[in-house]
Amino acid sequence: MKAVLDHIGIAVRDLDDALEFYRDALGFEIGEAEEVPSQHVRARFVPVGEASLELLEAMDEQSPIARSIQRRGPGLHHVTLRVDDIAEALAQLEARGVRLVDRVPREGAGGSLVAFIHPSSAQGVLVELKQAPPGP
């Protein structure tokens, strides 16, 4: 399995407050807001070189971001690695005994397919695998 860094997810209490720092203080360009209903989140991507930061705000209490903020406060949530074939990557990881949060990919931001690796198998880090949607 070959993977490259796609983005780092950051849980925030309020996207507008986060924009004041990332856009106004640091000068980054900010992508359009997008809702990801399957995760109950609003997201905005901040391009940083070859990768991005993903600012994540919970839409409701069912959101994994809401639960994360309740337990640990805002901050680093996950690291996302882009793969060419997410189903193949998940099969390879499962065959190696890696604990998966998702055995089957689900829809993520921008129409991508995503699946998470449990932090217990990744040195305490929640790792997201992402397969980009087919494009031109």
KADA-V379503 format. One record per residue. N is the residue number from 1. RES is the residue in one letter. PSI is psi in radians with two decimals (none if undefined). Layout:
# KADA-V379503
<<N & RES & PSI> <N & RES & PSI>>
This chain:
# KADA-V379503
<<1 & M & 2.16> <2 & K & 2.32> <3 & A & 2.62> <4 & V & 2.67> <5 & L & 2.20> <6 & D & -0.96> <7 & H & 2.92> <8 & I & 2.18> <9 & G & 2.31> <10 & I & 2.10> <11 & A & 2.21> <12 & V & 2.64> <13 & R & -0.61> <14 & D & 2.10> <15 & L & -0.69> <16 & D & -0.73> <17 & D & -0.71> <18 & A & -0.64> <19 & L & -0.60> <20 & E & -0.65> <21 & F & -0.99> <22 & Y & -0.66> <23 & R & -0.92> <24 & D & -0.79> <25 & A & -0.75> <26 & L & -0.30> <27 & G & 0.30> <28 & F & 2.61> <29 & E & 2.47> <30 & I & 2.33> <31 & G & 2.97> <32 & E & 2.63> <33 & A & 2.52> <34 & E & 2.39> <35 & E & 2.42> <36 & V & 1.56> <37 & P & -0.63> <38 & S & -0.42> <39 & Q & -0.03> <40 & H & 0.76> <41 & V & 2.76> <42 & R & 2.38> <43 & A & 2.59> <44 & R & 2.30> <45 & F & 2.47> <46 & V & 1.76> <47 & P & 2.30> <48 & V & 1.69> <49 & G & -2.30> <50 & E & -0.23> <51 & A & -2.96> <52 & S & 2.84> <53 & L & 2.45> <54 & E & 1.99> <55 & L & 2.19> <56 & L & 2.16> <57 & E & 2.31> <58 & A & 2.43> <59 & M & -0.42> <60 & D & 3.14> <61 & E & -0.23> <62 & Q & -0.20> <63 & S & 2.41> <64 & P & -0.46> <65 & I & -0.71> <66 & A & -0.78> <67 & R & -0.70> <68 & S & -0.78> <69 & I & -0.65> <70 & Q & -0.69> <71 & R & -0.76> <72 & R & -0.13> <73 & G & 3.07> <74 & P & 2.78> <75 & G & -2.81> <76 & L & 2.26> <77 & H & -0.83> <78 & H & 2.86> <79 & V & 2.29> <80 & T & 2.25> <81 & L & 2.28> <82 & R & 2.30> <83 & V & 2.75> <84 & D & -0.68> <85 & D & 1.74> <86 & I & -0.64> <87 & A & -0.75> <88 & E & -0.74> <89 & A & -0.77> <90 & L & -0.72> <91 & A & -0.75> <92 & Q & -0.76> <93 & L & -0.76> <94 & E & -0.68> <95 & A & -0.46> <96 & R & 0.03> <97 & G & 0.24> <98 & V & 2.32> <99 & R & 2.16> <100 & L & 2.46> <101 & V & -0.72> <102 & D & 2.13> <103 & R & -0.36> <104 & V & 2.30> <105 & P & 2.68> <106 & R & 2.96> <107 & E & 2.35> <108 & G & -2.90> <109 & A & 2.52> <110 & G & 0.34> <111 & G & 0.19> <112 & S & 2.90> <113 & L & 2.37> <114 & V & 2.75> <115 & A & 2.58> <116 & F & 2.54> <117 & I & 2.35> <118 & H & 2.42> <119 & P & -0.48> <120 & S & -0.37> <121 & S & -0.05> <122 & A & 0.74> <123 & Q & 0.65> <124 & G & 0.07> <125 & V & 2.30> <126 & L & 2.03> <127 & V & 2.27> <128 & E & 2.32> <129 & L & 2.48> <130 & K & 2.31> <131 & Q & 2.08> <132 & A & 2.62> <133 & P & 2.69> <134 & P & 2.45> <135 & G & 3.10> <136 & P & none>>
